[in-house]
Every structure is written in C-alpha cells, then in structure tokens.
Amino acid sequence: MTFLSVEQYDGQVSSTSGIAVDFLRDWQHAASRLNAGYRTAFQHVDWLGAWYEAFHDVAPLIAVISDFATGRDIAVVPMISHVRRGIRIVEFADLGVSDNNAPILALDAALDAGATDAITRALIGALRALPDRFDLLRLKKMPAEVGGKPNPLVSLGRIGSSSLNGNLVLMGDDYDDYQASIKRLQMRRCWRVLSRHPGARFEVAADVARAHELLDVMDVQQQARMQKLGSPFVLNDETHARFYREVVRQGLAKGYAVVSALVCDAGVVATALGVTHGATYFLLRISHAGDAWSSCSPGLLVTERTMAALHAQGVRRFDLSIGNQAYKRRFGAERVPLTDASVALSWRGLPYAWRDHAAQGLRRYPRLASLAARAMGKPAR
C-alpha cells in the first residue's frame, strides 16, 4: 500500500518498502540536507547554489529520499521540471553545463540491489503521484559511482548508454614521469616558445576580481573561436555568464573553482576554468587568443600547466571533460562511461521514453549511430 500526502509546495510518498520521498521546490531549503554526503563536483553546494540562482526559466524540484521509519536521509536528487513541446519533463539541474549528474548520497547509505530497487520505485512512484502530472523523467550523464558508492539511479538505464563520457587522466606522485609519457605533445617546447614573449607567465587567479577579468577574456576568445567554426555559442549570454561568475565568486577562495591563464605583456594568451573535488580536477572551459599564437599550442599548454600546478597541490585525477576530441587521448585520458535513463511518468511520455531507449540502444553500435546522426543532420561525436 502507498500513502500520499501532498501540500502546496511539498509532496511526500511513503510505501511498504520503507522509503519516503519529499519534494522541495527551493534549493535553499534543500542545501543543508546531507551536507556531508557523498557527491560529485557538480553537486557541490557552490555549483548548485549558483545554478539554481542563475537558471530562472525552470522550476526547482529537489527529491529528498529517506528511511520512512527513522527519518534519516538516504539521498538528495537535485532536479528541475519544465515543459518542452507540451511534455512536462523532470531532469537533473544541468541544462548542459554539468559534466555529470548524480544524487547526493548519505555516508552510511546501504545501497545493495534491494535498496536500489526500493529507491528507484519510490522516486518514480512519488513523481507520478504529484499533482503536477509529469510526463517524463529524463536522467542524463550519470556516473556509475558517487564517492565509491553505487549510484542507485543508474539501475534505471544501461551503463555507457550516454552519448557523452568523462575523460580521466590518472597520475602518480612524480609529475616528471607524466610529462615524459606525453612527450609527443611537446609541452616543454611550447613553453619555451611562449617564454620568448616579454612578461610570459602562467598564473592561477588568486582573487575573484582577477578571476572575473579572465572569465571576461575567456568569453570573448571562445565566442571568436565558435564564430570561426560556424558553431553557436551561449556560454557568454546573461544567464551562463552570471552562473560561471557566481561559481567562481563562491568557490575560488575554497579552492573549488580554479581559473588559470597564460599571459604576457601583449595580453592574455589562453585561459582555463575548472573545479576540484577531493583529488580530482574537472576541466570545464578553455580558450585561446587565436591562430597568431598557434606556435605554442596555447589551449594545450594552459591545460598542461594547470595540471602541473594542481598536481603540486595533491591533485592526482584530471577529468578533461565530456566529448572526445583527439587531444584528450594524447594527454593519456581514458574514457569513463556515463549512463542515461528515461522513464515515462504518463502515457504522454511513452513515445519520448521509447525514442530515448532506441537512441541509447543504438549507441552500442557506434558506426550505426554515426550514420543515423548524419542522416538526421547532426554532427558525429
């Protein structure tokens, strides 16, 4: 039997499985839940706080999953709801800016197969019971584990079903060994070339004002690059610009946000933006000043110099972001599979869930997926 209690802003579902689900419509009310829980860099309080503040065109919907008998929190799932083509969709708080998405998990959460099944059934049942009458739950880019614990929501999909993946470089304690392993990139030569310019140096922004200056340059450089490639660019619009600057404002002093650059007397040659979580750095954005600087490979060089600086601070895992550009293999990155899952919450959502499942299944066959993408006029990944 399932018991349902719905208030104006919050819904709760409890069941004989012993799992309760509460929905909060304000991130500030949810932020303190599982404050010490396991999470990825993209469920960090500074990331989600900035995200929910910046993206106003969607409705926050944060699921708090707990043990019904004890009231102890098990997981927090930061989500949103919005309407697309008349379909009411629930998904992670992402909209394309996060490299991965996952629930925040309690440190003592027991997540065996039985618990995972109970959690997913309770979440789906709770969403279906809400008066919002949602049509589709769409969860994208989920890692298999969060803080070493299994991600219970991955069971709704198939490991590796996402079209995107992480690109992880693992290092030992000797950075010289790593540099030797990527000698084909000729980073030492690139640094010598850059060093011929007066005032050439690598820097990591030490204060928010300087970090924001570098973000301003990054926006201009990235936009110029995308225009040259004929690709759309939105990361410097009002919403995205506010989001990235707020992440930096909140996270720079803590070492969470990292803004780095190659500079010389002529100006800013290249920039990089990333976030750290534990011993892992996630590269999010890079930019460079254009073809005039190609002799020193500024995009690659600012990445490598950032890795060297963070390695000296104890970072040993470097995720070069989603997407599979060739340079990431040259840095020694190994692909980390991510999982997509779609669940129909109403009959209206069924065709969309079926389409998602078909696309996810097709990804088992990369050549067919590439042909299908080209047939639909989409660029191959």
C-alpha positions as CSV (number, residue, x, y, z in Angstrom):
1,M,0.0,0.0,0.0
2,T,1.2,3.5,-0.8
3,F,0.3,6.5,1.4
4,L,0.3,10.0,-0.2
5,S,0.3,13.4,1.5
6,V,0.5,16.5,-0.8
7,E,0.9,20.1,0.4
8,Q,1.0,23.2,-1.7
9,Y,4.8,23.1,-2.3
10,D,5.9,19.7,-1.0
11,G,4.8,16.2,-1.6
12,Q,5.7,13.0,0.3
13,V,5.3,9.4,-0.7
14,S,5.9,6.6,1.7
15,S,5.4,2.9,1.0
16,T,5.8,-0.5,2.5
17,S,9.3,-0.6,1.0
18,G,10.2,1.7,3.9
19,I,11.3,4.6,1.6
20,A,9.9,8.1,1.8
21,V,10.3,10.8,-0.8
22,D,9.8,14.5,-0.1
23,F,9.9,17.2,-2.8
24,L,11.3,20.6,-2.1
25,R,10.8,23.5,-4.5
26,D,13.6,25.7,-3.2
27,W,17.2,24.8,-3.3
28,Q,18.0,26.9,-0.3
29,H,15.6,24.7,1.8
30,A,17.4,21.6,0.5
31,A,21.0,22.7,0.5
32,S,21.7,21.7,4.1
33,R,20.3,18.1,3.6
34,L,23.2,15.6,3.5
35,N,25.7,18.4,3.8
36,A,28.4,15.8,4.5
37,G,27.1,13.3,1.9
38,Y,29.0,11.8,-1.0
39,R,28.7,13.8,-4.2
40,T,30.5,14.6,-7.4
41,A,31.9,18.1,-8.1
42,F,28.7,19.0,-9.9
43,Q,26.5,18.5,-6.8
44,H,28.8,20.8,-4.7
45,V,26.9,23.4,-2.8
46,D,28.6,26.2,-4.7
47,W,27.8,24.7,-8.1
48,L,24.1,24.0,-7.3
49,G,23.6,27.3,-5.4
50,A,24.9,29.2,-8.4
51,W,22.9,27.0,-10.8
52,Y,19.5,27.4,-9.2
53,E,20.1,31.1,-8.8
54,A,21.1,31.7,-12.5
55,F,18.6,29.5,-14.4
56,H,15.2,31.0,-13.7
57,D,13.2,29.5,-16.6
58,V,12.8,26.1,-14.9
59,A,11.2,25.1,-11.7
60,P,13.4,23.5,-8.9
61,L,12.3,20.1,-7.9
62,I,14.6,18.5,-5.3
63,A,13.8,15.0,-4.2
64,V,14.8,14.1,-0.6
65,I,14.8,10.3,-0.2
66,S,14.8,9.0,3.4
67,D,14.1,6.0,5.6
68,F,10.5,6.2,6.4
69,A,10.9,4.5,9.8
70,T,13.8,6.5,11.1
71,G,13.5,9.7,9.0
72,R,17.3,9.5,8.2
73,D,18.1,10.9,4.8
74,I,19.4,8.4,2.2
75,A,19.8,10.6,-0.9
76,V,19.1,14.1,-2.3
77,V,18.4,14.3,-6.0
78,P,18.8,17.9,-7.4
79,M,16.3,18.2,-10.3
80,I,14.1,20.6,-12.2
81,S,10.9,20.5,-14.1
82,H,10.0,22.3,-17.3
83,V,7.7,22.0,-20.3
84,R,9.1,21.2,-23.8
85,R,6.7,20.8,-26.7
86,G,3.9,20.3,-24.3
87,I,5.6,17.5,-22.4
88,R,6.2,18.0,-18.7
89,I,9.8,16.8,-18.1
90,V,11.7,16.2,-14.9
91,E,15.5,16.1,-15.2
92,F,18.7,16.9,-13.3
93,A,19.6,20.6,-12.7
94,D,22.0,20.7,-15.6
95,L,20.9,22.2,-18.9
96,G,24.2,21.3,-20.5
97,V,26.7,22.9,-18.1
98,S,27.4,19.9,-15.8
99,D,29.8,17.2,-16.9
100,N,27.9,14.6,-14.9
101,N,24.8,14.3,-12.7
102,A,24.0,12.2,-9.7
103,P,22.2,12.1,-6.4
104,I,24.0,13.2,-3.2
105,L,24.3,10.0,-1.0
106,A,24.4,9.6,2.7
107,L,27.7,8.4,4.0
108,D,26.1,5.4,5.7
109,A,23.6,4.6,3.0
110,A,23.4,0.8,2.3
111,L,22.9,0.5,-1.4
112,D,22.5,-3.2,-2.2
113,A,20.3,-4.3,-5.1
114,G,17.2,-4.4,-2.9
115,A,17.8,-0.9,-1.6
116,T,18.5,0.4,-5.1
117,D,15.2,-1.1,-6.4
118,A,13.3,0.4,-3.5
119,I,14.7,3.8,-4.0
120,T,14.0,3.9,-7.7
121,R,10.5,2.6,-7.4
122,A,9.8,5.1,-4.6
123,L,11.1,8.0,-6.6
124,I,9.2,7.1,-9.7
125,G,6.0,6.5,-7.7
126,A,6.3,9.8,-5.9
127,L,6.8,11.7,-9.2
128,R,3.7,10.1,-10.7
129,A,1.7,10.9,-7.6
130,L,2.4,14.6,-7.6
131,P,-0.4,16.9,-8.8
132,D,2.0,18.4,-11.4
133,R,1.1,15.4,-13.7
134,F,4.6,15.0,-15.0
135,D,5.1,13.0,-18.3
136,L,8.8,12.0,-18.4
137,L,11.7,11.5,-16.1
138,R,14.9,12.0,-18.1
139,L,18.3,11.5,-16.3
140,K,21.5,12.1,-18.3
141,K,25.2,11.7,-17.8
142,M,25.2,9.6,-14.6
143,P,28.4,8.1,-13.2
144,A,28.2,4.6,-12.0
145,E,29.5,5.5,-8.6
146,V,29.4,8.5,-6.3
147,G,32.1,8.7,-3.7
148,G,32.8,5.0,-4.2
149,K,29.2,4.0,-3.6
150,P,27.0,2.7,-6.4
151,N,24.7,5.3,-7.9
152,P,21.2,3.8,-7.4
153,L,19.7,5.8,-10.3
154,V,22.0,4.1,-12.8
155,S,19.9,1.0,-12.5
156,L,17.2,2.8,-14.5
157,G,19.4,2.7,-17.6
158,R,22.4,0.8,-19.1
159,I,26.0,1.6,-18.2
160,G,27.5,3.6,-21.0
161,S,24.2,4.4,-22.7
162,S,25.0,8.2,-22.7
163,S,26.4,9.7,-25.9
164,L,29.0,11.5,-23.7
165,N,31.7,10.3,-21.4
166,G,34.3,11.5,-19.0
167,N,38.0,11.6,-20.0
168,L,40.1,10.8,-17.0
169,V,43.9,11.1,-16.6
170,L,45.3,9.3,-13.6
171,M,48.7,10.3,-12.3
172,G,51.2,9.1,-9.9
173,D,53.2,11.2,-7.5
174,D,56.0,12.1,-9.9
175,Y,54.9,14.7,-12.4
176,D,58.0,14.4,-14.5
177,D,57.0,10.8,-15.2
178,Y,53.7,12.0,-16.5
179,Q,55.4,14.7,-18.7
180,A,57.6,12.0,-20.2
181,S,54.5,9.9,-21.0
182,I,53.0,12.8,-23.1
183,K,56.3,13.9,-24.7
184,R,54.6,13.8,-28.2
185,L,52.6,16.9,-27.2
186,Q,55.9,18.8,-26.9
187,M,54.7,20.9,-24.0
188,R,58.3,21.9,-22.9
189,R,58.9,23.2,-26.4
190,C,55.6,25.1,-26.4
191,W,56.6,26.7,-23.1
192,R,59.9,27.8,-24.5
193,V,58.2,29.3,-27.5
194,L,55.7,31.3,-25.2
195,S,58.6,32.3,-22.9
196,R,60.2,34.3,-25.7
197,H,57.4,36.9,-25.4
198,P,58.1,39.6,-22.8
199,G,56.4,39.0,-19.5
200,A,55.3,35.5,-20.4
201,R,54.0,33.5,-17.4
202,F,51.4,31.1,-16.2
203,E,49.1,32.2,-13.4
204,V,46.2,30.9,-11.3
205,A,43.8,33.7,-10.3
206,A,44.3,34.5,-6.6
207,D,41.3,36.7,-6.1
208,V,37.7,37.0,-7.5
209,A,38.4,40.3,-9.3
210,R,41.2,38.8,-11.3
211,A,39.3,35.6,-12.0
212,H,36.4,37.6,-13.3
213,E,38.7,39.5,-15.6
214,L,40.0,36.3,-17.0
215,L,36.4,35.0,-17.5
216,D,35.6,38.1,-19.5
217,V,38.6,37.3,-21.8
218,M,37.5,33.7,-22.0
219,D,34.0,34.7,-23.1
220,V,35.4,36.8,-25.9
221,Q,38.0,34.3,-27.0
222,Q,35.6,31.4,-27.0
223,Q,33.0,33.3,-28.9
224,A,35.5,34.3,-31.6
225,R,36.6,30.7,-31.9
226,M,33.0,29.4,-32.2
227,Q,32.2,32.1,-34.8
228,K,35.1,31.0,-36.9
229,L,33.9,27.4,-36.7
230,G,30.4,28.4,-37.5
231,S,29.1,27.0,-34.3
232,P,26.6,28.6,-31.9
233,F,27.9,29.9,-28.6
234,V,25.8,30.6,-25.5
235,L,28.2,30.5,-22.6
236,N,28.6,34.3,-22.5
237,D,24.9,35.1,-22.5
238,E,23.5,36.8,-19.4
239,T,22.4,33.6,-17.7
240,H,25.5,31.5,-18.3
241,A,27.9,34.4,-17.6
242,R,26.1,35.0,-14.3
243,F,26.3,31.3,-13.4
244,Y,30.0,30.9,-14.0
245,R,30.9,34.1,-12.2
246,E,28.9,33.1,-9.2
247,V,30.6,29.6,-9.1
248,V,33.9,31.5,-9.1
249,R,32.8,34.0,-6.6
250,Q,31.7,31.4,-4.1
251,G,34.3,28.7,-4.8
252,L,37.6,30.4,-5.6
253,A,38.8,31.0,-2.0
254,K,37.9,27.4,-1.1
255,G,40.0,26.0,-3.9
256,Y,36.8,24.6,-5.5
257,A,36.9,26.9,-8.5
258,V,40.1,27.3,-10.4
259,V,40.7,30.0,-13.1
260,S,44.2,29.8,-14.8
261,A,45.8,31.6,-17.7
262,L,48.8,32.1,-19.9
263,V,49.7,35.8,-20.1
264,C,52.4,38.0,-21.4
265,D,52.8,41.8,-21.9
266,A,50.8,41.5,-25.0
267,G,47.8,40.3,-23.1
268,V,46.0,37.0,-22.2
269,V,47.1,34.2,-24.5
270,A,44.9,31.4,-23.1
271,T,42.5,30.7,-20.2
272,A,41.1,27.7,-18.4
273,L,38.2,27.2,-15.9
274,G,37.7,24.1,-13.8
275,V,36.5,22.8,-10.5
276,T,38.1,20.5,-8.0
277,H,36.6,17.9,-5.7
278,G,38.9,15.9,-3.5
279,A,41.8,14.8,-5.5
280,T,40.0,15.3,-8.9
281,Y,40.1,18.3,-11.2
282,F,37.4,18.8,-13.9
283,L,38.4,21.0,-16.8
284,L,35.3,22.8,-17.9
285,R,36.3,25.5,-20.4
286,I,39.5,26.6,-22.2
287,S,40.1,29.5,-24.6
288,H,43.0,31.0,-26.5
289,A,43.8,34.2,-28.4
290,G,43.7,32.6,-31.9
291,D,45.9,31.5,-34.7
292,A,48.6,34.1,-34.1
293,W,49.7,32.0,-31.1
294,S,49.4,28.6,-32.6
295,S,53.2,28.0,-32.5
296,C,52.9,27.5,-28.7
297,S,49.6,25.5,-28.8
298,P,48.1,27.7,-26.1
299,G,45.0,25.6,-25.4
300,L,47.0,22.5,-24.7
301,L,49.7,24.4,-22.8
302,V,47.3,26.2,-20.4
303,T,45.7,22.8,-19.8
304,E,49.1,21.1,-19.1
305,R,50.4,24.0,-16.9
306,T,47.1,23.9,-14.9
307,M,47.5,20.1,-14.4
308,A,51.1,20.7,-13.2
309,A,50.1,23.4,-10.7
310,L,47.3,21.3,-9.2
311,H,49.5,18.1,-9.1
312,A,51.8,20.1,-6.9
313,Q,48.8,20.7,-4.6
314,G,48.0,17.0,-4.4
315,V,45.5,16.5,-7.3
316,R,46.0,13.2,-9.0
317,R,42.9,12.8,-11.1
318,F,42.2,15.1,-14.1
319,D,39.0,14.8,-16.0
320,L,39.3,16.6,-19.3
321,S,35.5,17.0,-19.6
322,I,32.9,15.3,-21.8
323,G,33.4,15.0,-25.5
324,N,36.1,13.0,-27.3
325,Q,38.5,15.4,-29.0
326,A,41.7,13.8,-30.1
327,Y,43.9,15.8,-27.9
328,K,42.5,14.1,-24.8
329,R,43.9,10.8,-25.9
330,R,47.3,12.5,-26.4
331,F,47.1,13.6,-22.7
332,G,46.5,10.0,-21.8
333,A,42.9,10.3,-20.9
334,E,40.8,7.1,-20.6
335,R,37.1,7.2,-21.3
336,V,34.7,7.0,-18.3
337,P,31.2,5.7,-19.4
338,L,28.1,7.6,-18.3
339,T,24.6,6.5,-18.2
340,D,21.3,7.9,-19.5
341,A,17.9,6.8,-18.4
342,S,14.3,7.8,-19.4
343,V,11.1,6.7,-17.6
344,A,7.6,7.5,-18.8
345,L,5.6,9.0,-16.0
346,S,2.4,9.2,-18.0
347,W,1.0,7.9,-21.3
348,R,2.1,11.2,-22.9
349,G,5.7,10.5,-22.0
350,L,5.8,7.0,-23.5
351,P,6.8,7.9,-27.1
352,Y,9.6,10.1,-25.8
353,A,10.9,7.4,-23.4
354,W,10.8,4.8,-26.3
355,R,12.7,7.2,-28.6
356,D,15.3,7.7,-25.9
357,H,15.7,4.0,-25.3
358,A,16.1,3.4,-29.0
359,A,18.8,6.1,-29.2
360,Q,20.6,4.6,-26.1
361,G,20.5,1.1,-27.6
362,L,21.9,2.3,-30.9
363,R,24.9,3.6,-29.1
364,R,26.1,0.1,-28.6
365,Y,26.9,0.2,-32.3
366,P,29.0,3.4,-32.9
367,R,29.0,3.1,-36.7
368,L,25.3,2.8,-37.0
369,A,24.9,5.7,-34.5
370,S,27.2,7.8,-36.6
371,L,25.2,7.0,-39.8
372,A,21.9,7.8,-38.0
373,A,23.3,11.1,-36.7
374,R,24.4,12.1,-40.2
375,A,21.1,11.1,-41.7
376,M,19.4,13.5,-39.2
377,G,21.8,16.2,-39.9
378,K,23.6,16.0,-36.5
379,P,27.4,16.3,-36.2
380,A,29.0,13.0,-35.3
381,R,30.5,12.9,-31.8
